[in-house]
Amino acid sequence: MNPTIDQMHAHRSVRKYTNDPVTDEHITQAMHAGQMAATSSAVQPYCVLRITDSAKRQAIADLAGPQPKVHDCGAFFIICADLRKHMLIVEKSGKDYDSSLEAFLVGTIDASLFAQNFTLAFESIGYGTCYIGGIRNDLPLLDKVLNLPEGVMPLYGLCVGVPDESPSSRPCIAPDGMLFVNSYPSDDETHAHIDRYNEVYTKYLADRGAKPSTWSAAIAKKFSYAARPGLAEFFRSKGANLD
């Protein structure tokens, strides 16, 4: 191991925070670290919204669950794909902006590469973090709260703050169930990896005092219905081409 890998292994999703603030200096440090992530052809198609207004934080916390930590954590951010600056550059050049699915994919991919660096930087300073996919529960309402222009598309939120809990580490699928050489395994082999992980996952839940269940049961429930319908319609309304 080395300090960087040790820090990665220390990651936990923290859902309870003290009242301590996240300093501007630390946010700037994390921004610089985040921006060192790879970005396709230097297009940098993302932005970060830091939400400090208490009423806006509460509105976002409510639509995301409710999730009180969104309002109560030391700092709350929304990670966005940002095609707006590209639109403005193309418009200023006298040309028509020609969006594509590739542009939207690059925006979401590069934003996520940034976000992982951003998060790791905060955790290396000593803060806890938690990604918030719940902001996508009602993107039209979120859009009204934030008054976003065309081209700026919220992807997920991020809570940052001083931890007020020490959650245990959730086990992952073993690397040999995720890393394959030259070709994807057979369905029988995939089922075998899943079965082994189900045993580990069930024990993890039992050890933390939760109701024992398998990972497969959770996945079967989660993906047996369409979650958050209307996402494509919203992103199209903000200028994404999903065709």
N, C-alpha and C positions, 0 to 999 in steps of 0.2 A: 504494500500500500504506500501511498504518498499523501501529503496533506490535502491535495485537491480531491483525490478519490475518497479519502476519509470524510471530507466535507459532503460529498455527494451521498455517501452512505448514511450520513446523519440526517438526511432530509425526512421531515415528517410534515403532514398537513396539520397546522395549528389552528384551532377553532376558538380558543379562549386567550384573550390578551389583557395585559395590564393597561392602565391609563397613560403610560409613558408615551410621549410622542416619538415619531421617527424624524430625525433631524434633517434639515435641508442639505447639510454637508453629506450625510450618508446617502440621501436620495441622488445627489449629483454624482457621487462615486459609483452608485449602482447603475445610473444612466450611462456613464462612460463605459463601464464594464459590459452592459447590455449591448451597446452599440458596437462592441468589438466582435459580436457574432457575425458569421458569414451572411452576406446579402447578395442576391443574384444580380450580377453586372452593376453593382453599386447603386441599384435603384432605390433602396431603403424605403420600401412601401409600407411603412407602419408608423404609428404614433402612439403616445401614451397620454391619457387624460388622468391627471391627479384631481380627485374630487375632495375638496375641503369644505364646501358648503354643507352645513349640517342638514338642512332640509332636503337637499339633493341626495345626500348619503342615505337619509331615512327612506326616501322614495325608492331608491335603488335596493336597499335592504328589504323593503316590503315586496317589491316585484320579484326579487330573487328567491323568495321562499315563503315566509320571511326568514332572513338570516341576520340576526342582530349584530353579528361580528362585522358585517359590512359597514355599519354605522360606528361601531365601538372600537375597531382596531386603530392602531396608531396612524396608519396611512392607507388609503384605498386608491387603487389605480384601475383604469380600464384600458386594456390592450386592444388596439384597433388596427385593422388593415387600412392603409391610408393611400388611396389613389388620387386624392384631391390635388396634391402638389403636382402630380404628373399631368392631370387635366389642365391645371393653370399654365404649366410650361408649354404644353402643346397648343393651347388656345392663344397664348402670347406669341407663339411662333407663326400664327396665321393658319394653322392646320386644324383638322378635325381629330379629336381624340377617338381612337379606334380601340375600344376595350375588347377583351376576350376572356374566356375562362382561364387561360394561362395567367393573365394579369391578376385575377382574383386569387388563384392558387398561390402565386408568388407572394401576394400580400399576406395571405394566411400563414404560409410557411415561414417567411422571413420574420413576421411578427412573433411567431412561436419560438424561433431560434433566438431572437432578442430576449423574449420573456424568460427563457430558461437561464440565460446569462444574468439577467436582471435579478431573478429570484435567487440564484446561487450567490450573487454578490451580497444581497441582503443577509442571507443565512450565514455567510462567512463573517459578517460583522457581529452576528449574534441575535438577529431578529428571527421570528418565526413567520411563515407565509402560508397562504392557502389560496389556490385558484378558485374562482367562482364562475362556474358555467351557468349558474342560475340567472345571470343577467339576460340570457337568451330566452327566458320564459316569456317575455313580452318586449320584443325589440321595438315595436312601434311606440310603446309607452316610454321606454328608455330614450328613444330618439327625441321625444317631446321634452323629456326632462333635461336632456343635454343640448338640444337644438343644434344637431349636427348637420353640416352641409353635405351635398352630394359628394360621394367618393370616400367618405369616412365611415367605416363599418365596424362597430363594436364586435369583438370576438369573445372575450371573457374578462372577468375582473380578477384582481389580485389584492388580497388582504396582506398587510405587513404590519408587524408590531412586536413588542416584547412579549414572549410567551408567558401565559399564566397556566400552563399545563405541560405535561411531559408524555405525550402519546407514545405508544409502542410502535415498533416498525412493522408494517404490513408485509407479509412475505410475497415474493413475486414468483412467477413461473420460472423454473430453472432455466439457465442460459441455453442448455441443449434443446429446450422446447421452444426457443425463440430464434436461435442462430442456426441456419441451415447452409450446407455447402452445396453449391451448384444447382440444387433443385429443391422444390418444396416436398415435404414428406408425404407419405400416403395417408389416407384418412385413418387407417388403423393405427399408424404411428402417432398421428395427432391426438386421437382418442386416448392413447396410452399416456401421452404427456399430460392431457387434461385430467385423467384419473389420478395420476400421481400428485398433481397440484391440488386436486379436490381434497385429498387426505391432509395435506399440509394446511390448506385454508380452513378446513373444519377444525383442526386442532388449534389453530391461531384464534379462531372465534371462541372456542371453549376456554382457552387459557385466559382470555381477557374478560370472561364472564358473560359473553354474548350468547344468544341462542345458536347452537351449532347448526351449520348449514354448509352446503358445498358452494364453491364458486360457480359451478355449472347452473345451479338453481338460480343464483342471482342474475347470471347472464341470460338465462332462458326467460326470466321475468322482464328484464330490462329491454330486450330486443324483440319481444313478441308484439310490440305495438309501435306506432310511429310517434316519437317524442317531438315536442315543439314544432308542430306543423306551422307552415307559413314563413319559415326561414328564407326559402328561395325567393318568395314574393317580396320580403323585406329587402334582401340584399339587392335584388333587381331594382327596387325603388330607389336605392342609394347609388345606382350606377354600375353594379356588377353585371357582367355578361356571363351567364352560366351555361351558355350553349356551346 
